Amino acid sequence: MHLIDELAALRSPMPKPGSVTPADCYDDACEQTEQQRKDDALHLEAASDGLEMDPLLLALNDARAEKESADARIRRLLAYGREFHGTRPYRLEDLARAAGYTVSGVRTAYAEDEISDVAAEINRKPNRSV
């Protein structure tokens, strides 16, 4: 297997039997994953050629950017749950469990920047003074 194809396979793993619901959609899910791998390989090869960058390093950079984006999304969602949700914010314990954080981690996960971002996105102010 070619390096780019292997990287595409790692970036889009095949679903495991029993992981697709309903079960009769498993073959379709595998076909979709195969197509996603082909598309990803083309994109990865073009990007690595265009940037003259090693495809593995490019794939790692992409994964890091996805992780940073997901972390930022989690921080905004935590800010929403604590600062914008009705008259009673979500309990720290519930948010911590859902986000994979500790209770103290939820308390420190977001700051004014995330609160401002949420306020701008939903076009309203936090429910309590910050």
N, CA, C and O atoms as CSV, one atom per row, in Angstrom:
chain,resi,resn,atom,element,x,y,z
A,1,MET,N,N,0.851,-1.183,0.000
A,1,MET,CA,C,0.000,0.000,0.000
A,1,MET,C,C,0.893,1.241,0.000
A,1,MET,O,O,1.944,1.253,0.640
A,2,HIS,N,N,0.490,2.238,-0.687
A,2,HIS,CA,C,1.204,3.497,-0.812
A,2,HIS,C,C,1.050,4.317,0.472
A,2,HIS,O,O,0.018,4.237,1.140
A,3,LEU,N,N,2.066,5.099,0.816
A,3,LEU,CA,C,2.068,5.900,2.045
A,3,LEU,C,C,0.803,6.749,2.173
A,3,LEU,O,O,0.176,6.764,3.232
A,4,ILE,N,N,0.427,7.447,1.121
A,4,ILE,CA,C,-0.756,8.314,1.164
A,4,ILE,C,C,-2.016,7.486,1.433
A,4,ILE,O,O,-2.874,7.894,2.216
A,5,ASP,N,N,-2.125,6.329,0.786
A,5,ASP,CA,C,-3.288,5.459,1.006
A,5,ASP,C,C,-3.323,4.951,2.453
A,5,ASP,O,O,-4.390,4.853,3.060
A,6,GLU,N,N,-2.161,4.635,2.986
A,6,GLU,CA,C,-2.100,4.176,4.378
A,6,GLU,C,C,-2.508,5.289,5.335
A,6,GLU,O,O,-3.231,5.047,6.301
A,7,LEU,N,N,-2.045,6.508,5.069
A,7,LEU,CA,C,-2.428,7.634,5.920
A,7,LEU,C,C,-3.932,7.888,5.833
A,7,LEU,O,O,-4.576,8.166,6.845
A,8,ALA,N,N,-4.488,7.794,4.629
A,8,ALA,CA,C,-5.936,7.974,4.456
A,8,ALA,C,C,-6.691,6.895,5.223
A,8,ALA,O,O,-7.742,7.170,5.803
A,9,ALA,N,N,-6.168,5.672,5.233
A,9,ALA,CA,C,-6.814,4.581,5.984
A,9,ALA,C,C,-6.780,4.864,7.484
A,9,ALA,O,O,-7.745,4.587,8.195
A,10,LEU,N,N,-5.669,5.415,7.959
A,10,LEU,CA,C,-5.571,5.739,9.382
A,10,LEU,C,C,-6.481,6.900,9.759
A,10,LEU,O,O,-7.020,6.942,10.865
A,11,ARG,N,N,-6.648,7.842,8.833
A,11,ARG,CA,C,-7.488,9.007,9.103
A,11,ARG,C,C,-8.979,8.679,9.011
A,11,ARG,O,O,-9.805,9.372,9.604
A,12,SER,N,N,-9.322,7.627,8.272
A,12,SER,CA,C,-10.728,7.211,8.117
A,12,SER,C,C,-10.830,5.706,8.326
A,12,SER,O,O,-10.927,4.952,7.358
A,13,PRO,N,N,-10.810,5.267,9.568
A,13,PRO,CA,C,-10.867,3.822,9.826
A,13,PRO,C,C,-12.210,3.222,9.415
A,13,PRO,O,O,-13.256,3.864,9.506
A,14,MET,N,N,-12.148,1.983,8.965
A,14,MET,CA,C,-13.361,1.256,8.604
A,14,MET,C,C,-14.195,1.002,9.858
A,14,MET,O,O,-13.648,0.735,10.927
A,15,PRO,N,N,-15.521,1.085,9.725
A,15,PRO,CA,C,-16.359,0.761,10.886
A,15,PRO,C,C,-16.201,-0.706,11.266
A,15,PRO,O,O,-16.017,-1.570,10.409
A,16,LYS,N,N,-16.276,-0.962,12.540
A,16,LYS,CA,C,-16.188,-2.343,13.016
A,16,LYS,C,C,-17.560,-3.002,12.900
A,16,LYS,O,O,-18.587,-2.351,13.092
A,17,PRO,N,N,-17.570,-4.297,12.584
A,17,PRO,CA,C,-18.862,-5.004,12.539
A,17,PRO,C,C,-19.599,-4.815,13.861
A,17,PRO,O,O,-19.014,-4.929,14.938
A,18,GLY,N,N,-20.885,-4.527,13.757
A,18,GLY,CA,C,-21.696,-4.305,14.947
A,18,GLY,C,C,-21.716,-2.859,15.414
A,18,GLY,O,O,-22.460,-2.519,16.333
A,19,SER,N,N,-20.906,-1.994,14.791
A,19,SER,CA,C,-20.852,-0.595,15.235
A,19,SER,C,C,-21.808,0.315,14.469
A,19,SER,O,O,-21.975,1.479,14.832
A,20,VAL,N,N,-22.435,-0.201,13.421
A,20,VAL,CA,C,-23.331,0.607,12.593
A,20,VAL,C,C,-24.770,0.238,12.919
A,20,VAL,O,O,-25.137,-0.936,12.976
A,21,THR,N,N,-25.578,1.282,13.131
A,21,THR,CA,C,-26.998,1.073,13.419
A,21,THR,C,C,-27.816,1.809,12.370
A,21,THR,O,O,-27.574,2.995,12.144
A,22,PRO,N,N,-28.754,1.172,11.734
A,22,PRO,CA,C,-29.102,-0.239,11.814
A,22,PRO,C,C,-28.041,-1.103,11.134
A,22,PRO,O,O,-27.309,-0.635,10.262
A,23,ALA,N,N,-27.972,-2.343,11.536
A,23,ALA,CA,C,-26.926,-3.265,11.084
A,23,ALA,C,C,-26.913,-3.457,9.576
A,23,ALA,O,O,-25.856,-3.702,8.994
A,24,ASP,N,N,-28.070,-3.350,8.936
A,24,ASP,CA,C,-28.092,-3.575,7.489
A,24,ASP,C,C,-27.470,-2.409,6.710
A,24,ASP,O,O,-27.376,-2.471,5.484
A,25,CYS,N,N,-27.051,-1.361,7.399
A,25,CYS,CA,C,-26.362,-0.236,6.751
A,25,CYS,C,C,-24.842,-0.371,6.815
A,25,CYS,O,O,-24.121,0.515,6.357
A,26,TYR,N,N,-24.353,-1.473,7.378
A,26,TYR,CA,C,-22.907,-1.665,7.538
A,26,TYR,C,C,-22.173,-1.607,6.201
A,26,TYR,O,O,-21.149,-0.933,6.091
A,27,ASP,N,N,-22.681,-2.305,5.181
A,27,ASP,CA,C,-22.013,-2.302,3.874
A,27,ASP,C,C,-21.966,-0.895,3.285
A,27,ASP,O,O,-20.960,-0.497,2.697
A,28,ASP,N,N,-23.050,-0.146,3.443
A,28,ASP,CA,C,-23.075,1.237,2.961
A,28,ASP,C,C,-22.041,2.087,3.697
A,28,ASP,O,O,-21.350,2.902,3.085
A,29,ALA,N,N,-21.939,1.895,4.995
A,29,ALA,CA,C,-20.963,2.648,5.786
A,29,ALA,C,C,-19.542,2.333,5.335
A,29,ALA,O,O,-18.693,3.223,5.280
A,30,CYS,N,N,-19.282,1.072,5.015
A,30,CYS,CA,C,-17.946,0.684,4.519
A,30,CYS,C,C,-17.667,1.329,3.161
A,30,CYS,O,O,-16.556,1.794,2.906
A,31,GLU,N,N,-18.672,1.353,2.299
A,31,GLU,CA,C,-18.513,1.991,0.991
A,31,GLU,C,C,-18.243,3.485,1.143
A,31,GLU,O,O,-17.393,4.038,0.445
A,32,GLN,N,N,-18.956,4.128,2.041
A,32,GLN,CA,C,-18.749,5.558,2.291
A,32,GLN,C,C,-17.346,5.817,2.827
A,32,GLN,O,O,-16.696,6.789,2.441
A,33,THR,N,N,-16.889,4.953,3.709
A,33,THR,CA,C,-15.548,5.103,4.263
A,33,THR,C,C,-14.502,4.912,3.180
A,33,THR,O,O,-13.516,5.647,3.136
A,34,GLU,N,N,-14.705,3.939,2.310
A,34,GLU,CA,C,-13.776,3.703,1.196
A,34,GLU,C,C,-13.703,4.927,0.286
A,34,GLU,O,O,-12.616,5.327,-0.130
A,35,GLN,N,N,-14.857,5.523,-0.023
A,35,GLN,CA,C,-14.872,6.725,-0.849
A,35,GLN,C,C,-14.193,7.887,-0.132
A,35,GLN,O,O,-13.456,8.658,-0.747
A,36,GLN,N,N,-14.443,8.008,1.167
A,36,GLN,CA,C,-13.814,9.058,1.960
A,36,GLN,C,C,-12.291,8.896,1.943
A,36,GLN,O,O,-11.560,9.882,1.849
A,37,ARG,N,N,-11.824,7.669,2.034
A,37,ARG,CA,C,-10.383,7.404,1.970
A,37,ARG,C,C,-9.804,7.831,0.629
A,37,ARG,O,O,-8.738,8.445,0.582
A,38,LYS,N,N,-10.499,7.510,-0.462
A,38,LYS,CA,C,-10.015,7.894,-1.794
A,38,LYS,C,C,-9.945,9.408,-1.925
A,38,LYS,O,O,-8.947,9.953,-2.397
A,39,ASP,N,N,-11.007,10.080,-1.507
A,39,ASP,CA,C,-11.036,11.541,-1.571
A,39,ASP,C,C,-9.930,12.142,-0.706
A,39,ASP,O,O,-9.243,13.076,-1.118
A,40,ASP,N,N,-9.769,11.596,0.492
A,40,ASP,CA,C,-8.754,12.091,1.420
A,40,ASP,C,C,-7.352,11.882,0.855
A,40,ASP,O,O,-6.495,12.757,0.983
A,41,ALA,N,N,-7.117,10.741,0.238
A,41,ALA,CA,C,-5.801,10.469,-0.346
A,41,ALA,C,C,-5.483,11.478,-1.445
A,41,ALA,O,O,-4.361,11.978,-1.527
A,42,LEU,N,N,-6.461,11.775,-2.284
A,42,LEU,CA,C,-6.245,12.776,-3.335
A,42,LEU,C,C,-5.934,14.140,-2.739
A,42,LEU,O,O,-5.013,14.825,-3.185
A,43,HIS,N,N,-6.699,14.531,-1.736
A,43,HIS,CA,C,-6.485,15.819,-1.069
A,43,HIS,C,C,-5.119,15.861,-0.388
A,43,HIS,O,O,-4.386,16.843,-0.508
A,44,LEU,N,N,-4.788,14.804,0.317
A,44,LEU,CA,C,-3.526,14.750,1.050
A,44,LEU,C,C,-2.332,14.793,0.095
A,44,LEU,O,O,-1.343,15.477,0.355
A,45,GLU,N,N,-2.436,14.058,-1.006
A,45,GLU,CA,C,-1.343,14.059,-1.984
A,45,GLU,C,C,-1.185,15.441,-2.614
A,45,GLU,O,O,-0.066,15.931,-2.759
A,46,ALA,N,N,-2.300,16.070,-2.991
A,46,ALA,CA,C,-2.233,17.401,-3.598
A,46,ALA,C,C,-1.675,18.427,-2.612
A,46,ALA,O,O,-0.858,19.271,-2.978
A,47,ALA,N,N,-2.124,18.345,-1.362
A,47,ALA,CA,C,-1.648,19.293,-0.353
A,47,ALA,C,C,-0.171,19.100,-0.064
A,47,ALA,O,O,0.574,20.074,0.043
A,48,SER,N,N,0.256,17.858,0.064
A,48,SER,CA,C,1.667,17.613,0.365
A,48,SER,C,C,2.559,18.017,-0.801
A,48,SER,O,O,3.658,18.531,-0.592
A,49,ASP,N,N,2.092,17.788,-2.035
A,49,ASP,CA,C,2.855,18.226,-3.206
A,49,ASP,C,C,2.899,19.748,-3.286
A,49,ASP,O,O,3.955,20.339,-3.513
A,50,GLY,N,N,1.744,20.373,-3.098
A,50,GLY,CA,C,1.661,21.826,-3.200
A,50,GLY,C,C,2.459,22.547,-2.134
A,50,GLY,O,O,3.053,23.593,-2.394
A,51,LEU,N,N,2.475,21.993,-0.940
A,51,LEU,CA,C,3.204,22.612,0.170
A,51,LEU,C,C,4.624,22.080,0.288
A,51,LEU,O,O,5.416,22.561,1.098
A,52,GLU,N,N,4.932,21.086,-0.527
A,52,GLU,CA,C,6.226,20.403,-0.440
A,52,GLU,C,C,6.496,19.988,1.012
A,52,GLU,O,O,7.535,20.301,1.593
A,53,MET,N,N,5.531,19.284,1.558
A,53,MET,CA,C,5.598,18.856,2.955
A,53,MET,C,C,5.363,17.355,3.028
A,53,MET,O,O,4.576,16.803,2.259
A,54,ASP,N,N,6.039,16.711,3.941
A,54,ASP,CA,C,5.873,15.281,4.164
A,54,ASP,C,C,4.408,14.991,4.495
A,54,ASP,O,O,3.841,15.652,5.364
A,55,PRO,N,N,3.783,14.021,3.827
A,55,PRO,CA,C,2.361,13.740,4.062
A,55,PRO,C,C,2.040,13.339,5.505
A,55,PRO,O,O,0.976,13.692,6.015
A,56,LEU,N,N,2.934,12.612,6.168
A,56,LEU,CA,C,2.674,12.236,7.556
A,56,LEU,C,C,2.654,13.478,8.438
A,56,LEU,O,O,1.781,13.620,9.294
A,57,LEU,N,N,3.612,14.374,8.233
A,57,LEU,CA,C,3.645,15.595,9.039
A,57,LEU,C,C,2.423,16.465,8.748
A,57,LEU,O,O,1.875,17.094,9.653
A,58,LEU,N,N,2.006,16.498,7.505
A,58,LEU,CA,C,0.802,17.233,7.144
A,58,LEU,C,C,-0.429,16.621,7.824
A,58,LEU,O,O,-1.281,17.347,8.337
A,59,ALA,N,N,-0.520,15.292,7.825
A,59,ALA,CA,C,-1.639,14.613,8.478
A,59,ALA,C,C,-1.638,14.888,9.986
A,59,ALA,O,O,-2.694,15.076,10.590
A,60,LEU,N,N,-0.458,14.909,10.580
A,60,LEU,CA,C,-0.365,15.221,12.013
A,60,LEU,C,C,-0.772,16.669,12.279
A,60,LEU,O,O,-1.465,16.950,13.256
A,61,ASN,N,N,-0.347,17.581,11.421
A,61,ASN,CA,C,-0.765,18.985,11.573
A,61,ASN,C,C,-2.279,19.113,11.472
A,61,ASN,O,O,-2.898,19.847,12.243
A,62,ASP,N,N,-2.873,18.398,10.521
A,62,ASP,CA,C,-4.333,18.403,10.375
A,62,ASP,C,C,-5.006,17.881,11.639
A,62,ASP,O,O,-5.970,18.476,12.119
A,63,ALA,N,N,-4.505,16.779,12.177
A,63,ALA,CA,C,-5.091,16.183,13.380
A,63,ALA,C,C,-4.974,17.135,14.568
A,63,ALA,O,O,-5.904,17.264,15.364
A,64,ARG,N,N,-3.833,17.793,14.680
A,64,ARG,CA,C,-3.654,18.764,15.773
A,64,ARG,C,C,-4.654,19.910,15.629
A,64,ARG,O,O,-5.253,20.335,16.616
A,65,ALA,N,N,-4.839,20.412,14.408
A,65,ALA,CA,C,-5.793,21.501,14.180
A,65,ALA,C,C,-7.214,21.061,14.521
A,65,ALA,O,O,-7.980,21.832,15.099
A,66,GLU,N,N,-7.573,19.817,14.164
A,66,GLU,CA,C,-8.896,19.284,14.511
A,66,GLU,C,C,-9.067,19.204,16.027
A,66,GLU,O,O,-10.129,19.520,16.561
A,67,LYS,N,N,-8.003,18.775,16.711
A,67,LYS,CA,C,-8.046,18.664,18.172
A,67,LYS,C,C,-8.221,20.041,18.805
A,67,LYS,O,O,-9.027,20.208,19.721
A,68,GLU,N,N,-7.473,21.015,18.324
A,68,GLU,CA,C,-7.583,22.369,18.866
A,68,GLU,C,C,-8.981,22.933,18.623
A,68,GLU,O,O,-9.540,23.611,19.485
A,69,SER,N,N,-9.538,22.652,17.453
A,69,SER,CA,C,-10.884,23.107,17.136
A,69,SER,C,C,-11.911,22.446,18.052
A,69,SER,O,O,-12.826,23.108,18.541
A,70,ALA,N,N,-11.761,21.147,18.283
A,70,ALA,CA,C,-12.680,20.428,19.179
A,70,ALA,C,C,-12.561,20.954,20.604
A,70,ALA,O,O,-13.572,21.118,21.288
A,71,ASP,N,N,-11.341,21.220,21.058
A,71,ASP,CA,C,-11.145,21.771,22.405
A,71,ASP,C,C,-11.828,23.131,22.539
A,71,ASP,O,O,-12.460,23.414,23.557
A,72,ALA,N,N,-11.700,23.968,21.514
A,72,ALA,CA,C,-12.343,25.286,21.543
A,72,ALA,C,C,-13.866,25.144,21.561
A,72,ALA,O,O,-14.553,25.884,22.265
A,73,ARG,N,N,-14.394,24.185,20.780
A,73,ARG,CA,C,-15.832,23.924,20.767
A,73,ARG,C,C,-16.316,23.489,22.156
A,73,ARG,O,O,-17.363,23.940,22.622
A,74,ILE,N,N,-15.558,22.621,22.803
A,74,ILE,CA,C,-15.921,22.160,24.151
A,74,ILE,C,C,-15.930,23.337,25.119
A,74,ILE,O,O,-16.852,23.461,25.926
A,75,ARG,N,N,-14.924,24.200,25.054
A,75,ARG,CA,C,-14.878,25.355,25.956
A,75,ARG,C,C,-16.089,26.269,25.751
A,75,ARG,O,O,-16.666,26.760,26.721
A,76,ARG,N,N,-16.475,26.500,24.487
A,76,ARG,CA,C,-17.650,27.337,24.212
A,76,ARG,C,C,-18.927,26.671,24.724
A,76,ARG,O,O,-19.796,27.341,25.282
A,77,LEU,N,N,-19.040,25.358,24.536
A,77,LEU,CA,C,-20.223,24.650,25.035
A,77,LEU,C,C,-20.296,24.680,26.556
A,77,LEU,O,O,-21.378,24.819,27.125
A,78,LEU,N,N,-19.148,24.548,27.214
A,78,LEU,CA,C,-19.132,24.643,28.676
A,78,LEU,C,C,-19.534,26.042,29.124
A,78,LEU,O,O,-20.297,26.195,30.077
A,79,ALA,N,N,-19.030,27.051,28.446
A,79,ALA,CA,C,-19.414,28.429,28.780
A,79,ALA,C,C,-20.913,28.613,28.603
A,79,ALA,O,O,-21.571,29.237,29.436
A,80,TYR,N,N,-21.449,28.071,27.521
A,80,TYR,CA,C,-22.893,28.165,27.290
A,80,TYR,C,C,-23.654,27.492,28.425
A,80,TYR,O,O,-24.591,28.074,28.972
A,81,GLY,N,N,-23.268,26.290,28.781
A,81,GLY,CA,C,-23.967,25.536,29.821
A,81,GLY,C,C,-23.931,26.211,31.176
A,81,GLY,O,O,-24.879,26.089,31.952
A,82,ARG,N,N,-22.860,26.915,31.473
A,82,ARG,CA,C,-22.728,27.565,32.778
A,82,ARG,C,C,-23.238,29.005,32.779
A,82,ARG,O,O,-23.778,29.463,33.787
A,83,GLU,N,N,-23.079,29.719,31.680
A,83,GLU,CA,C,-23.334,31.154,31.685
A,83,GLU,C,C,-24.590,31.593,30.940
A,83,GLU,O,O,-25.068,32.706,31.155
A,84,PHE,N,N,-25.129,30.750,30.079
A,84,PHE,CA,C,-26.217,31.186,29.209
A,84,PHE,C,C,-27.473,30.332,29.316
A,84,PHE,O,O,-28.504,30.693,28.746
A,85,HIS,N,N,-27.419,29.239,30.011
A,85,HIS,CA,C,-28.526,28.278,29.990
A,85,HIS,C,C,-29.530,28.561,31.084
A,85,HIS,O,O,-29.321,28.179,32.235
A,86,GLY,N,N,-30.611,29.224,30.739
A,86,GLY,CA,C,-31.734,29.435,31.647
A,86,GLY,C,C,-31.371,30.096,32.961
A,86,GLY,O,O,-30.322,30.727,33.089
A,87,THR,N,N,-32.242,29.944,33.917
A,87,THR,CA,C,-32.020,30.567,35.226
A,87,THR,C,C,-31.107,29.734,36.106
A,87,THR,O,O,-30.542,30.239,37.077
A,88,ARG,N,N,-30.961,28.452,35.767
A,88,ARG,CA,C,-30.060,27.583,36.530
A,88,ARG,C,C,-29.043,26.986,35.583
A,88,ARG,O,O,-29.407,26.259,34.658
A,89,PRO,N,N,-27.769,27.283,35.800
A,89,PRO,CA,C,-26.752,26.693,34.924
A,89,PRO,C,C,-26.674,25.181,35.130
A,89,PRO,O,O,-27.094,24.652,36.159
A,90,TYR,N,N,-26.130,24.510,34.132
A,90,TYR,CA,C,-25.908,23.070,34.269
A,90,TYR,C,C,-24.994,22.817,35.468
A,90,TYR,O,O,-24.139,23.639,35.798
A,91,ARG,N,N,-25.187,21.691,36.099
A,91,ARG,CA,C,-24.328,21.313,37.228
A,91,ARG,C,C,-22.921,21.013,36.723
A,91,ARG,O,O,-22.745,20.416,35.660
A,92,LEU,N,N,-21.939,21.426,37.484
A,92,LEU,CA,C,-20.538,21.189,37.123
A,92,LEU,C,C,-20.268,19.702,36.925
A,92,LEU,O,O,-19.533,19.319,36.014
A,93,GLU,N,N,-20.855,18.869,37.767
A,93,GLU,CA,C,-20.623,17.428,37.687
A,93,GLU,C,C,-21.125,16.862,36.362
A,93,GLU,O,O,-20.461,16.032,35.741
A,94,ASP,N,N,-22.299,17.317,35.937
A,94,ASP,CA,C,-22.864,16.827,34.674
A,94,ASP,C,C,-22.021,17.267,33.480
A,94,ASP,O,O,-21.746,16.476,32.578
A,95,LEU,N,N,-21.622,18.516,33.484
A,95,LEU,CA,C,-20.779,19.020,32.387
A,95,LEU,C,C,-19.427,18.315,32.371
A,95,LEU,O,O,-18.907,17.977,31.308
A,96,ALA,N,N,-18.866,18.099,33.550
A,96,ALA,CA,C,-17.563,17.439,33.638
A,96,ALA,C,C,-17.625,16.032,33.063
A,96,ALA,O,O,-16.753,15.624,32.297
A,97,ARG,N,N,-18.648,15.306,33.434
A,97,ARG,CA,C,-18.799,13.935,32.946
A,97,ARG,C,C,-18.963,13.918,31.419
A,97,ARG,O,O,-18.337,13.108,30.736
A,98,ALA,N,N,-19.796,14.804,30.896
A,98,ALA,CA,C,-20.061,14.829,29.453
A,98,ALA,C,C,-18.841,15.274,28.649
A,98,ALA,O,O,-18.629,14.796,27.534
A,99,ALA,N,N,-18.041,16.179,29.198
A,99,ALA,CA,C,-16.889,16.724,28.472
A,99,ALA,C,C,-15.606,15.931,28.719
A,99,ALA,O,O,-14.603,16.143,28.037
A,100,GLY,N,N,-15.635,15.019,29.694
A,100,GLY,CA,C,-14.423,14.280,30.028
A,100,GLY,C,C,-13.450,15.119,30.843
A,100,GLY,O,O,-12.237,14.917,30.779
A,101,TYR,N,N,-13.984,16.054,31.603
A,101,TYR,CA,C,-13.191,16.945,32.441
A,101,TYR,C,C,-13.439,16.590,33.900
A,101,TYR,O,O,-14.339,15.815,34.222
A,102,THR,N,N,-12.638,17.163,34.761
A,102,THR,CA,C,-12.936,17.138,36.183
A,102,THR,C,C,-13.818,18.345,36.476
A,102,THR,O,O,-13.951,19.239,35.640
A,103,VAL,N,N,-14.420,18.371,37.664
A,103,VAL,CA,C,-15.241,19.515,38.043
A,103,VAL,C,C,-14.391,20.780,38.060
A,103,VAL,O,O,-14.816,21.821,37.559
A,104,SER,N,N,-13.213,20.697,38.622
A,104,SER,CA,C,-12.348,21.884,38.644
A,104,SER,C,C,-11.896,22.253,37.237
A,104,SER,O,O,-11.659,23.425,36.944
A,105,GLY,N,N,-11.776,21.250,36.365
A,105,GLY,CA,C,-11.421,21.526,34.982
A,105,GLY,C,C,-12.501,22.310,34.258
A,105,GLY,O,O,-12.196,23.169,33.431
A,106,VAL,N,N,-13.763,22.022,34.563
A,106,VAL,CA,C,-14.867,22.777,33.961
A,106,VAL,C,C,-14.812,24.228,34.437
A,106,VAL,O,O,-15.012,25.158,33.656
A,107,ARG,N,N,-14.538,24.403,35.724
A,107,ARG,CA,C,-14.486,25.765,36.280
A,107,ARG,C,C,-13.445,26.631,35.577
A,107,ARG,O,O,-13.639,27.836,35.418
A,108,THR,N,N,-12.354,26.022,35.163
A,108,THR,CA,C,-11.256,26.803,34.571
A,108,THR,C,C,-11.141,26.638,33.061
A,108,THR,O,O,-10.238,27.213,32.452
A,109,ALA,N,N,-12.029,25.870,32.445
A,109,ALA,CA,C,-11.919,25.562,31.014
A,109,ALA,C,C,-12.198,26.753,30.118
A,109,ALA,O,O,-11.622,26.863,29.036
A,110,TYR,N,N,-13.064,27.634,30.549
A,110,TYR,CA,C,-13.425,28.766,29.710
A,110,TYR,C,C,-13.209,30.064,30.470
A,110,TYR,O,O,-13.134,30.084,31.699
A,111,ALA,N,N,-13.112,31.139,29.713
A,111,ALA,CA,C,-12.867,32.454,30.301
A,111,ALA,C,C,-13.697,33.492,29.553
A,111,ALA,O,O,-14.617,33.148,28.811
A,112,GLU,N,N,-13.368,34.743,29.751
A,112,GLU,CA,C,-14.089,35.843,29.119
A,112,GLU,C,C,-14.147,35.710,27.599
A,112,GLU,O,O,-15.172,36.015,26.989
A,113,ASP,N,N,-13.064,35.260,26.991
A,113,ASP,CA,C,-13.049,35.133,25.529
A,113,ASP,C,C,-14.146,34.185,25.047
A,113,ASP,O,O,-14.877,34.501,24.108
A,114,GLU,N,N,-14.258,33.029,25.689
A,114,GLU,CA,C,-15.282,32.059,25.287
A,114,GLU,C,C,-16.685,32.598,25.575
A,114,GLU,O,O,-17.603,32.395,24.780
A,115,ILE,N,N,-16.852,33.274,26.695
A,115,ILE,CA,C,-18.158,33.856,27.021
A,115,ILE,C,C,-18.535,34.899,25.971
A,115,ILE,O,O,-19.679,34.944,25.519
A,116,SER,N,N,-17.583,35.726,25.589
A,116,SER,CA,C,-17.837,36.729,24.546
A,116,SER,C,C,-18.150,36.077,23.210
A,116,SER,O,O,-19.037,36.532,22.488
A,117,ASP,N,N,-17.425,35.013,22.877
A,117,ASP,CA,C,-17.684,34.285,21.623
A,117,ASP,C,C,-19.099,33.713,21.604
A,117,ASP,O,O,-19.808,33.823,20.604
A,118,VAL,N,N,-19.503,33.102,22.717
A,118,VAL,CA,C,-20.849,32.522,22.799
A,118,VAL,C,C,-21.885,33.636,22.681
A,118,VAL,O,O,-22.858,33.499,21.939
A,119,ALA,N,N,-21.689,34.728,23.400
A,119,ALA,CA,C,-22.637,35.839,23.359
A,119,ALA,C,C,-22.801,36.360,21.932
A,119,ALA,O,O,-23.914,36.659,21.500
A,120,ALA,N,N,-21.701,36.466,21.210
A,120,ALA,CA,C,-21.756,36.951,19.830
A,120,ALA,C,C,-22.466,35.947,18.920
A,120,ALA,O,O,-23.241,36.342,18.050
A,121,GLU,N,N,-22.207,34.656,19.116
A,121,GLU,CA,C,-22.803,33.627,18.259
A,121,GLU,C,C,-24.306,33.484,18.473
A,121,GLU,O,O,-25.051,33.278,17.515
A,122,ILE,N,N,-24.755,33.592,19.719
A,122,ILE,CA,C,-26.184,33.401,19.980
A,122,ILE,C,C,-26.917,34.735,20.129
A,122,ILE,O,O,-28.134,34.769,20.312
A,123,ASN,N,N,-26.168,35.819,20.048
A,123,ASN,CA,C,-26.731,37.174,20.044
A,123,ASN,C,C,-27.516,37.500,21.312
A,123,ASN,O,O,-28.620,38.042,21.261
A,124,ARG,N,N,-26.916,37.155,22.448
A,124,ARG,CA,C,-27.484,37.577,23.735
A,124,ARG,C,C,-26.411,37.550,24.812
A,124,ARG,O,O,-25.348,36.952,24.648
A,125,LYS,N,N,-26.719,38.211,25.910
A,125,LYS,CA,C,-25.768,38.322,27.005
A,125,LYS,C,C,-25.900,37.128,27.931
A,125,LYS,O,O,-26.927,36.449,27.928
A,126,PRO,N,N,-24.856,36.863,28.736
A,126,PRO,CA,C,-24.954,35.777,29.714
A,126,PRO,C,C,-26.075,36.052,30.709
A,126,PRO,O,O,-26.469,37.200,30.917
A,127,ASN,N,N,-26.580,34.986,31.318
A,127,ASN,CA,C,-27.685,35.114,32.258
A,127,ASN,C,C,-27.281,35.752,33.578
A,127,ASN,O,O,-28.100,36.362,34.266
A,128,ARG,N,N,-26.035,35.607,33.915
A,128,ARG,CA,C,-25.563,36.188,35.169
A,128,ARG,C,C,-24.363,37.063,34.880
A,128,ARG,O,O,-23.689,36.896,33.864
A,129,SER,N,N,-24.101,37.995,35.775
A,129,SER,CA,C,-22.989,38.910,35.550
A,129,SER,C,C,-21.670,38.143,35.610
A,129,SER,O,O,-21.491,37.232,36.418
A,130,VAL,N,N,-20.772,38.537,34.746
A,130,VAL,CA,C,-19.494,37.844,34.647
A,130,VAL,C,C,-18.393,38.754,35.122
A,130,VAL,O,O,-17.226,38.363,35.121
